[in-house]
Amino acid sequence: MGSDGADREAAAAASDRGLGEAVDWLGRPISCKDCPHESMRREGRCDLGRICVRDRRSKRIDRFFASNAALAGRYLAHPYPELRVLAAKHASVFLLPPLIADPEPDVRAMVAYRLPIARIAPLASDPDRKVRLAVAQRLEGKALVGLLQDPDYAVRGVAASRLPPELLVLAANDAEAEVRRIAARRLAPDNLYRLTSDADPLVRLEVARRLPPAQLIMLASDPDLRVRFVVAERGDEDVLAALIGDSDREVSAVAKSRLGGIPSTSEGGGRGPRP
């Protein structure tokens, strides 16, 4: 083994020493003498305190399955939830369908990440948000539409971030501003007008960054300075004329500068002034 490999091994060993003694999920000391995998030690596929399926620490369990993936299926029904999660991570996908009904949400979430998309539909209505979030990160196209009705805004946000643009109008009226901001970043330009009067100024700011310049007149009198500043940066001549007399000096200055043919230093950037 080269010096780099030896250094990595030493660092890993030091890290494992920091994890403490080798105990099982019930807090009992582990002995290799009664382990069914004791014969693998000589091959380096298990190592007490470092690579061990009986250890309660997830890092050590994960290393074991990384070296012995064929054994993961044996542990899918183990009473220790963390062990089932890691077994589900490494086991054959053909063994995973029964775990859709596992009592541990982390196990079901792992199943949602690993099963073929066609098999995870039942998990879209799972009672735990982390499972539904996993489903939202996997589903595609129209299959995501149903998740726009999810009670958790984070799930709806993931769905909105992955929906085809032509379906994003369904997220434009979401009760949560963050979901509407995601929609504003991805909506087709001809649908952005739907959000020009949104109650949240950060939603309107996203719209101002993306509307065609001629349509920015709809936001020229926006009550939020940040929105008007971006409008001044991007608007066409008619929009700039409407902003010359703006109550904010920065907005007015950008409008005058651009209307006079002097490129603004921030033209096209869409950054706006600091709030």
Backbone bond lengths (Angstrom), bond angles and torsions (degrees), N, CA, C in turn:
res aa  C-N    CA-C-N  psi(-1)  N-CA   C-N-CA  omega(-1)  CA-C   N-CA-C  phi
1 M - - - 1.465 - - 1.520 109.13 -
2 G 1.362 119.23 133.78 1.441 122.38 179.48 1.513 111.44 -70.23
3 S 1.357 114.60 172.72 1.463 119.08 -177.68 1.520 111.70 -63.36
4 D 1.357 116.96 -36.28 1.462 119.61 179.10 1.517 110.95 -63.95
5 G 1.350 115.89 -43.07 1.459 119.58 179.21 1.511 111.68 -64.63
6 A 1.331 115.89 -39.90 1.463 119.81 178.54 1.520 110.90 -64.57
7 D 1.340 115.62 -39.03 1.465 119.43 178.62 1.517 111.06 -64.03
8 R 1.333 116.41 -40.32 1.470 119.96 178.99 1.521 110.56 -64.74
9 E 1.329 116.18 -42.04 1.463 119.92 178.47 1.524 110.90 -62.10
10 A 1.333 115.88 -42.13 1.462 119.76 -179.75 1.520 110.97 -65.50
11 A 1.336 116.07 -40.21 1.464 120.04 179.23 1.517 111.04 -65.16
12 A 1.346 116.09 -40.84 1.464 120.11 178.90 1.517 110.93 -64.78
13 A 1.330 115.70 -40.88 1.463 119.36 179.30 1.519 110.78 -64.35
14 A 1.334 116.33 -41.04 1.463 119.94 178.88 1.520 110.83 -64.28
15 S 1.333 115.56 -40.14 1.467 119.82 177.80 1.511 111.19 -61.93
16 D 1.326 116.30 -41.63 1.460 120.03 -179.79 1.523 112.07 -67.64
17 R 1.328 116.07 -34.42 1.460 117.81 177.33 1.519 110.69 -62.26
18 G 1.347 115.00 -31.62 1.454 119.01 178.65 1.515 113.25 -70.68
19 L 1.327 117.13 -16.71 1.456 120.49 179.48 1.521 112.28 -79.43
20 G 1.317 117.36 -12.69 1.462 119.74 178.30 1.513 112.45 97.30
21 E 1.332 114.88 -174.32 1.457 120.47 -175.77 1.525 111.71 -68.60
22 A 1.321 115.11 163.12 1.460 120.94 179.87 1.525 109.63 -84.23
23 V 1.336 115.52 110.30 1.467 121.10 176.53 1.518 108.30 -131.79
24 D 1.335 116.29 154.61 1.455 119.51 -179.30 1.528 110.57 -84.21
25 W 1.339 116.45 -175.74 1.461 120.49 -173.20 1.524 112.75 -67.71
26 L 1.315 117.19 -13.33 1.467 121.85 176.01 1.526 112.26 -99.40
27 G 1.346 115.50 4.69 1.455 120.06 178.09 1.511 115.22 84.78
28 R 1.312 117.72 12.38 1.463 121.65 -178.79 1.530 110.40 -92.57
29 P 1.336 117.56 141.00 1.472 119.92 178.04 1.533 110.96 -58.37
30 I 1.329 115.52 143.20 1.465 121.11 -178.43 1.520 109.94 -97.15
31 S 1.328 115.40 138.33 1.465 121.43 174.14 1.521 108.64 -125.05
32 C 1.314 115.97 139.00 1.464 120.10 178.48 1.529 112.25 -74.63
33 K 1.312 117.39 -16.12 1.456 120.41 -173.46 1.524 112.96 -63.05
34 D 1.325 116.69 -34.51 1.463 119.27 -178.20 1.525 112.18 -107.05
35 C 1.341 116.65 19.41 1.469 120.90 -178.64 1.523 110.47 -88.66
36 P 1.344 117.99 133.06 1.471 120.20 179.17 1.523 113.13 -68.11
37 H 1.336 117.12 -12.89 1.466 120.64 -178.47 1.525 112.14 -106.63
38 E 1.317 117.94 14.41 1.464 121.60 -175.42 1.522 112.75 -56.78
39 S 1.322 116.68 -32.06 1.471 120.43 -177.26 1.527 112.60 -66.76
40 M 1.341 117.60 -17.81 1.470 120.50 -177.60 1.524 112.40 -83.11
41 R 1.298 117.71 -8.26 1.463 120.09 -176.61 1.523 112.00 -60.14
42 R 1.305 116.47 -38.64 1.473 119.61 -178.04 1.523 111.91 -64.23
43 E 1.322 116.47 -25.90 1.464 120.97 179.32 1.526 112.01 -88.41
44 G 1.317 117.08 -2.62 1.457 120.73 -179.92 1.512 114.11 77.55
45 R 1.337 116.88 13.68 1.463 120.58 -178.22 1.517 112.39 -87.36
46 C 1.315 117.00 -8.37 1.460 121.63 169.17 1.520 107.54 -149.28
47 D 1.326 114.87 152.78 1.462 119.52 -174.91 1.522 107.23 -158.87
48 L 1.299 117.27 111.55 1.458 122.01 -175.62 1.532 111.21 -52.52
49 G 1.323 115.05 127.77 1.454 120.49 -179.58 1.506 114.26 85.28
50 R 1.348 116.64 -0.46 1.463 119.20 -179.17 1.522 112.99 -140.42
51 I 1.310 117.70 -48.93 1.469 122.49 179.41 1.522 106.42 -128.68
52 C 1.327 116.36 95.13 1.464 117.62 -171.12 1.521 111.43 -152.64
53 V 1.323 116.71 123.76 1.450 121.70 -179.55 1.521 112.05 -75.81
54 R 1.302 117.36 -18.08 1.464 120.60 -178.82 1.526 112.34 -89.94
55 D 1.322 117.13 -9.72 1.461 121.72 -179.74 1.528 109.92 -72.33
56 R 1.313 116.83 150.90 1.461 118.98 179.32 1.530 112.51 -83.49
57 R 1.312 117.44 -11.98 1.461 120.53 -176.88 1.525 110.66 -86.22
58 S 1.341 113.88 129.00 1.463 119.52 -172.04 1.524 112.86 -62.64
59 K 1.327 118.05 -34.57 1.468 120.56 -179.04 1.528 110.75 -60.77
60 R 1.312 116.38 -42.12 1.464 120.60 -178.60 1.523 111.41 -71.69
61 I 1.329 116.31 -36.73 1.472 120.01 176.87 1.527 110.13 -65.84
62 D 1.330 115.63 -44.45 1.463 119.99 -177.85 1.522 110.78 -62.14
63 R 1.322 117.25 -39.23 1.466 119.86 177.14 1.528 111.07 -62.38
64 F 1.319 115.39 -38.04 1.463 118.66 -179.73 1.526 110.08 -62.11
65 F 1.332 116.74 -48.53 1.462 119.08 -178.15 1.521 111.91 -70.12
66 A 1.334 117.60 -28.89 1.463 120.04 176.52 1.524 110.93 -63.13
67 S 1.337 115.60 -31.61 1.467 120.43 178.89 1.519 113.14 -93.05
68 N 1.336 116.22 -16.19 1.468 120.65 -173.82 1.530 110.82 -139.67
69 A 1.331 116.19 53.79 1.462 120.26 -175.40 1.523 112.57 -58.25
70 A 1.306 117.58 -30.42 1.465 120.51 -178.35 1.526 112.24 -64.87
71 L 1.321 116.81 -18.21 1.465 120.41 -179.32 1.525 112.83 -92.05
72 A 1.327 117.31 -7.57 1.466 120.27 -174.25 1.523 112.34 -61.02
73 G 1.324 116.78 -36.19 1.460 119.89 -178.51 1.514 114.08 -59.58
74 R 1.320 117.07 -24.93 1.466 120.65 -179.39 1.530 112.49 -70.20
75 Y 1.321 116.05 -16.50 1.464 119.33 -171.90 1.529 113.12 -112.15
76 L 1.309 117.89 11.47 1.461 120.62 -177.36 1.522 113.04 -70.15
77 A 1.315 117.47 -16.62 1.470 120.84 178.81 1.523 111.92 -112.43
78 H 1.310 117.21 14.48 1.467 120.58 -178.59 1.532 110.30 -64.61
79 P 1.322 118.70 145.69 1.469 120.25 -178.57 1.528 114.85 -69.13
80 Y 1.337 118.18 -17.10 1.464 120.48 179.88 1.528 108.66 -83.96
81 P 1.347 119.46 112.75 1.468 121.48 -175.22 1.526 114.06 -56.92
82 E 1.343 117.46 -42.03 1.458 119.76 -178.34 1.523 111.39 -63.13
83 L 1.302 116.75 -34.24 1.460 120.56 177.19 1.520 110.42 -67.74
84 R 1.327 117.18 -39.05 1.469 119.62 177.83 1.528 110.86 -65.93
85 V 1.327 116.43 -38.24 1.470 119.69 178.17 1.523 110.41 -58.62
86 L 1.315 116.46 -48.82 1.463 120.55 -177.14 1.518 112.16 -72.53
87 A 1.317 116.99 -31.66 1.463 119.50 173.97 1.524 109.69 -64.81
88 A 1.341 116.46 -41.50 1.469 120.59 178.56 1.525 111.41 -65.33
89 K 1.317 117.13 -28.96 1.466 121.50 177.93 1.521 111.56 -65.68
90 H 1.328 117.10 -34.49 1.465 120.98 -172.38 1.528 114.28 -108.66
91 A 1.313 118.20 -17.63 1.465 120.73 -174.77 1.526 111.75 -71.15
92 S 1.313 115.70 162.05 1.464 120.93 174.78 1.526 109.77 -59.30
93 V 1.338 116.80 137.89 1.469 119.85 -179.94 1.525 111.69 -62.28
94 F 1.310 117.44 -22.19 1.464 120.30 179.71 1.534 111.71 -68.54
95 L 1.320 116.64 -16.26 1.462 120.75 179.60 1.528 112.85 -95.65
96 L 1.324 117.43 -3.69 1.460 120.45 -170.66 1.528 116.87 -87.47
97 P 1.340 121.55 -27.42 1.468 119.63 -175.62 1.523 116.02 -48.97
98 P 1.330 120.89 -40.52 1.470 118.24 179.08 1.529 113.66 -60.84
99 L 1.331 117.10 -22.58 1.458 120.35 -177.66 1.523 112.95 -77.29
100 I 1.321 117.78 -4.68 1.464 120.35 172.81 1.525 110.10 -57.44
101 A 1.322 116.14 -28.47 1.469 121.23 -179.80 1.527 112.45 -101.71
102 D 1.328 118.19 14.45 1.465 120.24 -179.91 1.532 109.90 -61.58
103 P 1.329 118.42 141.36 1.465 119.93 -179.36 1.530 114.52 -70.10
104 E 1.326 118.23 -15.60 1.462 121.58 -177.57 1.535 110.81 -94.57
105 P 1.356 118.70 119.79 1.465 120.90 -178.72 1.524 113.94 -57.07
106 D 1.340 117.67 -37.33 1.465 119.40 -179.41 1.530 111.80 -64.18
107 V 1.311 116.41 -32.48 1.467 120.15 176.46 1.521 109.36 -67.89
108 R 1.327 116.33 -46.64 1.466 119.57 -179.61 1.526 110.78 -63.53
109 A 1.334 117.30 -36.07 1.463 119.98 177.61 1.529 110.84 -64.34
110 M 1.319 117.29 -41.60 1.463 120.52 177.54 1.524 110.59 -62.38
111 V 1.318 115.94 -40.03 1.461 120.60 177.46 1.528 109.97 -62.46
112 A 1.330 116.71 -41.11 1.465 120.51 179.09 1.523 111.60 -62.22
113 Y 1.320 117.56 -34.08 1.465 121.15 178.09 1.527 112.53 -73.51
114 R 1.322 117.58 -27.76 1.454 119.82 -169.46 1.529 115.18 -104.16
115 L 1.315 118.04 -33.19 1.464 118.97 -178.53 1.528 110.80 -66.84
116 P 1.322 117.74 154.32 1.462 119.73 172.48 1.527 110.39 -55.90
117 I 1.320 117.15 145.98 1.463 121.85 -175.92 1.519 111.92 -52.78
118 A 1.316 116.88 -38.32 1.462 120.30 -177.61 1.523 112.89 -63.94
119 R 1.333 117.26 -17.62 1.459 120.21 -176.17 1.530 113.99 -98.41
120 I 1.335 118.41 -5.64 1.466 119.18 -172.95 1.526 114.12 -100.77
121 A 1.331 117.80 4.16 1.470 120.51 -178.83 1.530 113.19 -52.99
122 P 1.344 119.94 -40.94 1.474 118.69 -179.97 1.528 113.62 -60.01
123 L 1.327 117.35 -23.41 1.461 120.39 -177.51 1.527 112.75 -82.36
124 A 1.328 117.56 -7.16 1.464 120.54 178.59 1.520 111.81 -66.71
125 S 1.318 117.37 -20.58 1.469 121.55 177.94 1.529 111.29 -111.75
126 D 1.319 116.31 22.36 1.464 120.81 179.78 1.531 109.96 -60.26
127 P 1.325 118.48 144.26 1.468 119.89 -179.65 1.523 114.63 -68.58
128 D 1.326 118.73 -15.92 1.459 120.97 -177.86 1.530 110.81 -102.05
129 R 1.329 116.15 131.76 1.467 121.11 -175.84 1.521 112.70 -62.62
130 K 1.340 118.55 -35.25 1.461 119.83 -177.01 1.530 110.97 -65.12
131 V 1.330 116.06 -30.31 1.463 119.95 177.19 1.525 109.39 -71.62
132 R 1.326 116.10 -44.82 1.466 119.45 179.95 1.524 111.08 -66.48
133 L 1.333 117.22 -33.28 1.464 119.84 174.95 1.525 110.77 -62.94
134 A 1.311 116.63 -41.01 1.466 120.23 177.34 1.521 110.71 -62.44
135 V 1.327 116.08 -41.26 1.465 120.50 178.65 1.527 109.95 -63.49
136 A 1.336 116.90 -43.48 1.464 120.91 -179.20 1.525 111.73 -61.66
137 Q 1.322 117.33 -30.33 1.461 121.15 178.51 1.526 113.03 -78.76
138 R 1.321 116.15 -9.16 1.464 119.79 -178.35 1.525 113.00 -107.81
139 L 1.332 117.19 -40.36 1.457 119.73 -175.42 1.525 110.87 -63.25
140 E 1.326 115.26 159.05 1.461 120.68 -177.13 1.521 110.39 -136.04
141 G 1.338 115.30 156.13 1.458 121.29 172.72 1.519 114.31 57.12
142 K 1.326 115.58 -138.95 1.463 121.40 -176.10 1.524 112.78 -63.02
143 A 1.322 117.10 -20.97 1.465 119.68 179.59 1.524 112.03 -63.14
144 L 1.341 117.05 -17.95 1.464 120.83 -179.86 1.521 113.16 -82.63
145 V 1.315 117.32 -15.72 1.466 120.72 -173.96 1.521 111.79 -57.51
146 G 1.320 117.14 -42.83 1.459 120.32 -178.51 1.519 112.95 -59.53
147 L 1.335 117.36 -29.67 1.463 120.79 -178.58 1.522 112.53 -75.06
148 L 1.326 118.12 -10.15 1.462 120.29 174.44 1.523 111.61 -70.30
149 Q 1.326 116.23 -12.08 1.469 121.13 176.55 1.523 111.60 -100.05
150 D 1.320 117.00 7.24 1.462 120.10 -177.66 1.531 110.44 -62.56
151 P 1.329 118.15 142.85 1.468 119.70 179.27 1.525 114.07 -67.76
152 D 1.324 118.39 -17.20 1.460 121.78 -178.49 1.530 109.93 -100.00
153 Y 1.336 116.31 123.99 1.464 119.09 -175.46 1.528 112.35 -64.68
154 A 1.340 117.84 -28.67 1.464 119.84 179.58 1.522 110.89 -65.75
155 V 1.310 116.94 -37.65 1.466 121.07 176.93 1.524 109.21 -66.04
156 R 1.329 116.25 -44.82 1.468 119.47 178.53 1.526 110.48 -62.30
157 G 1.342 116.49 -36.21 1.456 119.88 179.56 1.520 112.39 -65.33
158 V 1.316 117.39 -42.23 1.465 120.57 177.19 1.525 109.91 -63.48
159 A 1.329 116.31 -42.14 1.465 119.80 178.42 1.527 110.32 -61.15
160 A 1.338 116.82 -43.85 1.462 120.68 -179.67 1.525 111.58 -65.05
161 S 1.316 117.38 -32.10 1.468 120.70 -179.70 1.523 112.56 -73.91
162 R 1.334 117.25 -13.40 1.460 120.34 -175.27 1.529 113.19 -119.88
163 L 1.323 116.89 -8.62 1.463 119.73 178.67 1.528 111.01 -63.98
164 P 1.325 117.80 148.35 1.461 119.73 170.66 1.531 109.07 -60.16
165 P 1.334 118.75 140.64 1.468 121.18 -176.50 1.524 114.17 -51.98
166 E 1.328 117.10 -34.28 1.466 119.08 -177.98 1.523 112.92 -68.44
167 L 1.325 117.75 -15.39 1.466 120.87 178.87 1.525 112.64 -101.68
168 L 1.322 117.17 -2.49 1.459 120.33 -174.54 1.520 114.06 -69.82
169 V 1.320 117.67 -16.86 1.469 118.96 177.62 1.523 110.40 -58.43
170 L 1.331 116.36 -23.94 1.462 120.42 179.85 1.528 111.72 -69.51
171 A 1.327 116.82 -19.00 1.465 120.78 179.51 1.526 112.56 -98.64
172 A 1.327 117.10 -5.42 1.463 120.45 -174.91 1.522 113.31 -68.49
173 N 1.316 117.52 -19.46 1.471 120.95 -179.66 1.524 112.35 -108.65
174 D 1.316 116.88 18.65 1.461 119.64 -178.77 1.528 110.58 -60.35
175 A 1.322 116.08 146.56 1.467 120.72 -179.01 1.525 112.70 -68.08
176 E 1.322 117.60 -22.40 1.467 121.85 -177.29 1.531 110.53 -97.98
177 A 1.333 116.27 126.04 1.458 120.76 -176.69 1.524 112.45 -60.01
178 E 1.323 118.38 -36.76 1.462 120.69 -178.72 1.523 111.35 -61.75
179 V 1.318 117.06 -36.87 1.465 120.40 177.82 1.524 109.62 -67.31
180 R 1.325 116.63 -40.86 1.465 119.78 178.43 1.528 110.88 -66.42
181 R 1.325 117.49 -34.04 1.469 119.63 176.49 1.524 110.83 -64.35
182 I 1.309 116.06 -39.81 1.469 119.54 176.54 1.522 109.95 -61.82
183 A 1.332 115.91 -42.92 1.467 120.02 178.28 1.524 110.52 -61.96
184 A 1.338 116.83 -41.58 1.465 120.76 -178.61 1.526 111.70 -63.30
185 R 1.315 117.67 -30.97 1.469 120.98 179.56 1.523 112.40 -74.17
186 R 1.346 116.73 -18.97 1.459 118.77 -170.77 1.527 114.40 -123.76
187 L 1.322 117.52 -11.88 1.460 119.62 -179.74 1.527 111.23 -59.24
188 A 1.319 115.41 147.85 1.461 119.64 172.88 1.531 108.20 -61.94
189 P 1.339 118.67 142.84 1.467 120.98 -176.48 1.523 114.06 -52.23
190 D 1.333 117.95 -34.80 1.465 118.72 -177.93 1.524 113.17 -75.36
191 N 1.328 117.19 -2.58 1.468 120.40 175.89 1.527 113.04 -110.79
192 L 1.323 117.20 -2.35 1.457 120.23 -176.98 1.524 113.08 -66.39
193 Y 1.332 116.86 -26.29 1.467 119.64 -178.96 1.522 112.01 -56.52
194 R 1.330 116.42 -24.44 1.466 120.43 -179.30 1.527 112.14 -61.60
195 L 1.323 116.62 -21.88 1.461 120.09 -175.44 1.528 113.44 -110.32
196 T 1.325 118.26 8.58 1.468 119.88 -178.50 1.523 112.68 -68.84
197 S 1.314 117.78 -20.95 1.470 120.79 178.22 1.524 111.52 -111.47
198 D 1.326 116.82 22.09 1.460 120.42 179.83 1.530 110.45 -59.66
199 A 1.324 115.97 146.77 1.468 120.74 -178.02 1.525 112.84 -68.56
200 D 1.318 118.00 -22.26 1.463 121.16 -176.88 1.532 110.05 -95.99
201 P 1.337 118.50 122.52 1.466 119.96 -178.31 1.527 113.70 -63.30
202 L 1.333 117.93 -28.56 1.461 119.36 179.28 1.527 111.70 -71.72
203 V 1.318 117.01 -26.99 1.462 120.33 172.88 1.521 108.71 -68.07
204 R 1.325 116.29 -46.87 1.467 120.02 179.48 1.525 110.97 -63.83
205 L 1.324 117.08 -33.13 1.462 120.39 177.36 1.525 110.90 -62.82
206 E 1.328 116.79 -41.94 1.470 120.24 176.16 1.526 110.50 -61.93
207 V 1.330 116.01 -39.55 1.464 120.45 178.91 1.525 109.70 -64.13
208 A 1.331 116.88 -43.46 1.464 120.88 -179.20 1.525 111.68 -61.17
209 R 1.297 117.60 -30.81 1.464 121.39 179.89 1.519 112.99 -74.63
210 R 1.352 116.39 -15.72 1.463 118.45 -171.50 1.530 114.53 -122.75
211 L 1.315 117.97 -19.77 1.464 119.04 -179.86 1.532 110.64 -60.85
212 P 1.330 118.06 146.12 1.460 120.16 171.98 1.532 109.49 -57.43
213 P 1.336 118.86 142.11 1.469 121.72 -174.68 1.522 114.84 -49.92
214 A 1.323 117.79 -40.44 1.464 119.62 -177.66 1.524 112.42 -67.44
215 Q 1.322 117.28 -26.01 1.462 120.39 -178.08 1.527 113.07 -85.83
216 L 1.313 116.48 -6.11 1.459 119.55 -178.50 1.522 112.99 -68.81
217 I 1.315 117.58 -10.12 1.459 120.51 175.40 1.525 110.74 -56.83
218 M 1.348 116.59 -26.05 1.464 120.64 179.19 1.525 111.96 -66.10
219 L 1.328 116.40 -19.02 1.463 120.45 -178.29 1.528 112.66 -114.68
220 A 1.328 117.25 7.62 1.463 120.51 -175.84 1.523 112.82 -66.03
221 S 1.308 117.65 -24.17 1.467 120.69 178.86 1.526 111.34 -110.95
222 D 1.325 116.33 24.16 1.462 119.97 -179.95 1.532 110.13 -59.28
223 P 1.328 117.70 140.97 1.472 119.68 -178.80 1.530 114.32 -69.46
224 D 1.318 118.05 -13.35 1.458 120.65 -176.84 1.528 110.71 -97.95
225 L 1.321 115.62 126.21 1.460 121.81 -179.24 1.521 112.54 -56.57
226 R 1.322 117.76 -41.05 1.461 120.96 -177.00 1.520 111.45 -62.31
227 V 1.314 115.67 -37.86 1.461 120.11 179.50 1.522 109.87 -67.33
228 R 1.332 116.73 -47.06 1.471 119.83 -178.41 1.527 111.11 -64.77
229 F 1.322 117.40 -33.82 1.461 120.00 178.91 1.529 110.52 -62.72
230 V 1.319 117.13 -45.05 1.464 120.55 178.71 1.524 110.36 -66.19
231 V 1.328 116.31 -36.92 1.466 120.24 176.65 1.529 109.44 -61.30
232 A 1.326 116.86 -41.47 1.461 120.59 178.39 1.525 111.39 -65.47
233 E 1.296 117.65 -33.96 1.469 121.66 178.25 1.521 112.63 -68.75
234 R 1.343 116.55 -31.84 1.462 119.53 -168.23 1.528 114.42 -115.97
235 G 1.320 117.74 -16.47 1.458 119.99 -171.70 1.520 114.45 -67.62
236 D 1.343 115.75 161.42 1.463 120.34 176.59 1.530 109.30 -83.69
237 E 1.320 117.29 -172.17 1.465 121.63 -173.26 1.522 112.60 -60.12
238 D 1.321 117.85 -41.94 1.465 120.32 -179.92 1.529 111.07 -64.23
239 V 1.314 115.80 -38.96 1.466 119.97 178.88 1.525 110.17 -65.77
240 L 1.333 116.98 -42.71 1.459 120.75 -179.57 1.518 111.47 -63.92
241 A 1.321 116.32 -38.58 1.463 119.93 178.50 1.523 111.05 -61.20
242 A 1.329 115.40 -34.79 1.468 119.62 179.92 1.521 112.02 -73.30
243 L 1.328 116.78 -18.11 1.467 120.22 -175.41 1.529 113.90 -104.02
244 I 1.317 117.76 -3.98 1.466 120.14 -178.75 1.524 111.43 -58.34
245 G 1.314 115.57 -38.91 1.463 119.67 -179.18 1.516 113.41 -95.68
246 D 1.322 117.19 23.26 1.467 119.84 -178.02 1.530 110.92 -59.47
247 S 1.325 115.27 147.55 1.466 120.79 -178.31 1.529 112.77 -66.97
248 D 1.318 117.45 -18.85 1.461 120.59 178.58 1.524 109.50 -97.48
249 R 1.323 116.30 129.89 1.465 119.98 -175.41 1.526 112.66 -64.51
250 E 1.328 116.93 -36.93 1.467 119.50 -179.14 1.522 110.92 -65.91
251 V 1.311 116.39 -43.86 1.466 120.42 179.10 1.518 109.49 -62.87
252 S 1.333 116.12 -46.65 1.461 120.57 -179.82 1.524 111.18 -61.34
253 A 1.333 117.13 -41.17 1.463 120.97 -178.41 1.524 111.25 -64.96
254 V 1.325 117.54 -41.95 1.464 120.64 178.73 1.521 110.00 -63.71
255 A 1.340 116.68 -42.72 1.463 120.66 -179.64 1.532 110.58 -62.99
256 K 1.325 117.09 -45.70 1.468 120.72 -179.79 1.526 110.95 -64.43
257 S 1.319 115.82 -41.98 1.462 120.38 -179.03 1.519 111.29 -61.54
258 R 1.312 115.81 -45.90 1.464 119.33 -177.85 1.522 111.32 -72.66
259 L 1.315 116.22 -37.42 1.458 118.85 -179.59 1.523 110.98 -68.17
260 G 1.327 115.27 -28.28 1.458 119.54 179.10 1.514 112.94 -84.52
261 G 1.322 116.98 1.91 1.456 120.46 176.84 1.506 114.21 86.57
262 I 1.339 117.07 8.11 1.461 120.29 177.03 1.516 107.64 -96.57
263 P 1.337 118.42 114.81 1.469 120.39 -177.45 1.523 111.23 -58.20
264 S 1.312 116.16 131.71 1.463 121.19 175.03 1.520 108.96 -73.35
265 T 1.326 117.19 142.12 1.472 120.77 -179.52 1.508 112.11 -61.64
266 S 1.327 117.06 -23.31 1.472 119.72 -178.69 1.510 111.91 -109.15
267 E 1.343 116.72 14.01 1.456 120.02 -176.13 1.519 111.75 -56.96
268 G 1.310 113.90 129.71 1.462 120.14 176.57 1.496 113.64 81.86
269 G 1.360 117.18 -8.21 1.458 118.63 -176.70 1.503 113.27 -75.05
270 G 1.340 115.10 -33.61 1.451 117.75 178.72 1.514 113.19 68.47
271 R 1.355 117.00 21.41 1.456 117.39 -176.77 1.510 111.69 -85.85
272 G 1.365 115.33 -40.98 1.449 119.36 -179.86 1.515 111.37 76.08
273 P 1.349 116.02 169.62 1.459 119.48 178.47 1.507 111.29 -71.93
274 R 1.288 116.06 162.52 1.454 118.95 176.29 1.519 109.15 -68.19
275 P 1.327 117.22 139.58 1.459 119.90 178.29 1.522 109.99 -57.91
